[in-house]
Amino acid sequence: MSVVVLLAFLQACGGGGTSVEGYFATLPPGTPLPSGAECAGRVRRSSWEPRPGNATANQTRGQPGVRLEGASDEYNAQYAGRIDGDFTGTTDEIIQWGACKWGLDEDIVRAMAVVESGWRQDELGEDWSTFGIMQVRSSVHAGTYPYTKDSTAYGIDYALAWRRACYEGDFTWMNSPYKHGGYDKGDEWGCVGAWFSGDWYDGDESVPYSGAKPYIQQVKQRLAERSWTRADF
């Protein structure tokens, strides 16, 4: 990555963090969410692109029509139609757009994308069934393929829609007898971990990939390091 371009990006973003003007922070449960079009106008534009290999997928839009896996009929009726991947830009602009659209902290999204794929849209994950920078699993999230492979914005849109449903308290099935239990709305880190494991604070932090807890630990580490701002990212 060009150091000059990176410095320009950091200057444009004020160095990153919640002190940045226009930073997209997490909105409390129940807050009305901005539209995709509104968020497109609020993205802080920059030429910075650490993953030029994402170019084609970054310029490819998705399409609506998917059902949000795990969400209730009521939640899907209200929000599933918003999942359309209708945005193009650099990888970071797409992350900003998704964070804005679903009312989630943009730096946590950046850190998750580092853990999931290193921001590489062409990352093909476990069992050849997880796609894109958020590694959406097609065998779980029916109807998302091939859009999650072909469109960066669509993968971001779907993954963050899922996290928002979790954050709003819609995933009551996480308190069923065959799950870890303790689920409640408004716990952003719990929902970060659930994206990986499908459960609530399961696993052992000392055992990599054992569940939500070590995954959360990885994301928090990347967030603290701000890995995406490193010259060698």
Wavefront OBJ file of the C-alpha trace (Angstrom):
o trace
v 0.000 0.000 0.000
v 1.194 3.521 -0.766
v 2.149 5.264 2.465
v 1.110 8.581 0.922
v -2.361 7.246 0.148
v -2.684 5.751 3.627
v -1.723 9.038 5.260
v -4.239 10.852 3.088
v -6.924 8.391 4.173
v -6.095 8.815 7.858
v -6.090 12.578 7.498
v -9.479 12.500 5.785
v -10.849 10.330 8.583
v -9.220 12.301 11.375
v -7.064 9.322 12.303
v -10.079 7.093 12.926
v -12.126 6.449 16.012
v -15.382 7.861 17.317
v -14.001 11.420 17.423
v -14.116 11.558 13.611
v -16.787 13.903 12.270
v -19.508 11.782 10.706
v -18.294 8.558 12.347
v -20.919 5.803 12.304
v -21.424 4.580 15.849
v -23.868 1.969 17.110
v -27.456 3.180 17.422
v -29.489 1.888 20.398
v -32.104 -0.827 19.827
v -35.334 0.574 18.468
v -33.688 3.536 16.734
v -35.083 4.241 13.236
v -32.401 3.318 10.695
v -31.297 5.537 7.800
v -31.891 4.368 4.245
v -29.174 3.062 1.967
v -29.504 6.158 -0.187
v -29.102 8.452 2.820
v -26.033 6.549 3.944
v -24.514 6.722 0.470
v -24.548 10.487 0.858
v -22.986 10.339 4.328
v -19.996 8.118 3.467
v -16.640 9.891 3.892
v -15.113 9.450 0.446
v -11.440 8.630 -0.090
v -9.301 7.116 -2.833
v -7.654 4.799 -0.286
v -7.962 1.152 -1.343
v -5.805 -1.448 0.420
v -7.429 -4.264 -1.589
v -7.375 -3.358 -5.297
v -8.293 -6.966 -6.029
v -11.792 -6.138 -4.748
v -12.367 -3.644 -7.576
v -14.863 -5.635 -9.646
v -16.908 -6.807 -6.643
v -16.822 -3.287 -5.205
v -18.503 -2.010 -8.369
v -21.124 -4.767 -8.409
v -24.480 -4.176 -6.767
v -26.636 -6.881 -5.245
v -30.386 -7.250 -5.450
v -33.225 -7.493 -2.912
v -35.327 -10.556 -2.209
v -33.445 -12.592 0.413
v -34.884 -13.668 3.738
v -32.753 -12.938 6.809
v -31.882 -16.313 8.322
v -32.820 -16.636 11.992
v -34.983 -13.533 12.062
v -38.688 -13.650 12.847
v -41.374 -13.257 10.191
v -42.183 -9.842 11.639
v -38.571 -8.696 11.484
v -38.145 -9.986 7.958
v -41.314 -8.242 6.843
v -39.961 -4.949 8.130
v -36.271 -5.177 7.267
v -35.373 -7.923 4.785
v -36.349 -5.739 1.839
v -33.584 -3.319 2.803
v -30.905 -5.912 2.016
v -29.949 -5.071 -1.556
v -26.220 -4.258 -1.746
v -27.149 -1.140 -3.674
v -23.868 0.748 -3.324
v -20.492 0.957 -5.022
v -17.211 2.420 -3.804
v -13.901 1.474 -2.260
v -13.800 -1.353 0.254
v -13.736 1.067 3.185
v -16.540 3.192 1.736
v -18.674 0.054 1.471
v -17.927 -0.787 5.106
v -18.947 2.737 6.135
v -22.138 2.499 4.090
v -23.156 -0.784 5.706
v -22.339 0.444 9.208
v -24.443 3.553 8.620
v -27.351 1.628 7.095
v -27.625 -0.849 9.954
v -26.631 1.451 12.822
v -23.483 -0.433 13.830
v -20.032 0.773 14.845
v -17.907 1.135 11.717
v -14.586 0.246 13.358
v -16.016 -2.972 14.756
v -17.159 -3.823 11.232
v -13.646 -3.073 9.927
v -12.104 -5.285 12.621
v -14.540 -8.126 11.912
v -13.696 -7.957 8.219
v -9.991 -8.230 9.084
v -10.638 -11.401 11.088
v -13.022 -12.882 8.537
v -11.069 -12.285 5.347
v -8.346 -9.670 5.693
v -10.738 -7.500 3.634
v -10.279 -9.807 0.625
v -13.573 -10.206 -1.171
v -12.363 -13.288 -3.066
v -11.654 -15.157 0.185
v -13.189 -18.622 -0.010
v -13.661 -20.075 3.417
v -14.370 -23.327 5.167
v -15.998 -26.108 3.107
v -16.057 -23.822 0.073
v -19.300 -22.352 1.366
v -18.365 -18.992 2.937
v -17.915 -15.975 0.716
v -16.831 -12.356 0.693
v -15.161 -10.094 3.190
v -17.695 -11.074 5.874
v -17.605 -14.786 4.964
v -21.359 -15.304 4.695
v -22.054 -19.040 4.809
v -24.331 -19.981 1.922
v -25.382 -23.272 3.528
v -26.831 -21.333 6.478
v -27.924 -18.076 4.859
v -30.070 -19.382 2.027
v -30.389 -17.256 -1.094
v -27.283 -15.157 -0.462
v -25.098 -16.949 -3.039
v -23.799 -15.891 -5.551
v -24.383 -12.284 -4.504
v -22.099 -12.534 -1.464
v -19.330 -13.769 -3.765
v -19.881 -11.234 -6.519
v -20.759 -8.062 -4.603
v -18.825 -6.645 -1.643
v -21.722 -4.374 -0.732
v -24.217 -7.216 -0.698
v -22.134 -9.317 1.683
v -21.686 -6.368 4.023
v -25.378 -5.507 3.784
v -26.532 -9.017 4.657
v -24.032 -9.659 7.454
v -24.792 -6.362 9.175
v -28.544 -6.838 8.750
v -28.137 -10.145 10.583
v -26.129 -8.512 13.358
v -28.746 -5.765 13.677
v -31.548 -8.319 14.072
v -29.489 -9.952 16.813
v -28.816 -6.597 18.467
v -32.513 -5.680 18.380
v -33.336 -8.797 20.406
v -35.084 -10.671 17.611
v -33.054 -13.885 17.951
v -34.959 -15.341 20.889
v -34.042 -18.843 19.664
v -30.615 -18.228 21.206
v -32.233 -18.843 24.589
v -33.571 -22.249 23.577
v -32.404 -25.304 25.615
v -29.870 -26.399 22.993
v -28.084 -23.027 23.044
v -25.742 -21.444 25.588
v -28.418 -19.043 26.855
v -28.294 -15.561 28.356
v -29.159 -13.772 25.111
v -30.669 -10.304 25.315
v -30.939 -7.267 23.087
v -28.431 -4.436 23.050
v -25.268 -6.521 23.419
v -23.127 -5.657 20.418
v -20.214 -7.912 21.318
v -22.503 -10.834 21.968
v -23.874 -10.421 18.451
v -20.358 -10.157 17.007
v -19.591 -13.552 18.511
v -22.916 -15.002 17.407
v -22.069 -14.178 13.788
v -19.199 -16.652 14.087
v -20.699 -19.403 16.224
v -24.464 -19.016 16.021
v -24.536 -19.125 19.818
v -24.233 -16.762 22.777
v -20.805 -16.394 24.410
v -19.958 -20.040 23.862
v -16.451 -21.457 23.577
v -13.227 -21.023 25.503
v -11.018 -17.961 24.984
v -7.935 -20.150 25.306
v -9.071 -22.469 22.495
v -9.064 -20.808 19.049
v -12.193 -21.330 16.922
v -14.033 -23.037 19.801
v -16.902 -20.556 19.740
v -17.954 -16.960 20.167
v -15.573 -16.031 22.992
v -12.247 -16.550 21.145
v -13.743 -14.920 18.051
v -14.739 -11.833 20.036
v -11.235 -11.772 21.480
v -9.732 -11.786 17.965
v -11.981 -8.960 16.788
v -11.203 -6.858 19.870
v -7.494 -7.382 19.249
v -7.769 -6.207 15.629
v -9.860 -3.260 16.798
v -7.261 -2.243 19.387
v -4.474 -2.572 16.808
v -6.533 -0.834 14.100
v -4.932 -3.342 11.744
v -6.415 -1.745 8.629
v -4.407 1.447 9.217
v -1.037 -0.295 9.171
v 1.211 0.382 6.204
v 1.668 -3.373 5.729
v -2.058 -4.195 5.780
l 1 2 3 4 5 6 7 8 9 10 11 12 13 14 15 16 17 18 19 20 21 22 23 24 25 26 27 28 29 30 31 32 33 34 35 36 37 38 39 40 41 42 43 44 45 46 47 48 49 50 51 52 53 54 55 56 57 58 59 60 61 62 63 64 65 66 67 68 69 70 71 72 73 74 75 76 77 78 79 80 81 82 83 84 85 86 87 88 89 90 91 92 93 94 95 96 97 98 99 100 101 102 103 104 105 106 107 108 109 110 111 112 113 114 115 116 117 118 119 120 121 122 123 124 125 126 127 128 129 130 131 132 133 134 135 136 137 138 139 140 141 142 143 144 145 146 147 148 149 150 151 152 153 154 155 156 157 158 159 160 161 162 163 164 165 166 167 168 169 170 171 172 173 174 175 176 177 178 179 180 181 182 183 184 185 186 187 188 189 190 191 192 193 194 195 196 197 198 199 200 201 202 203 204 205 206 207 208 209 210 211 212 213 214 215 216 217 218 219 220 221 222 223 224 225 226 227 228 229 230 231 232 233
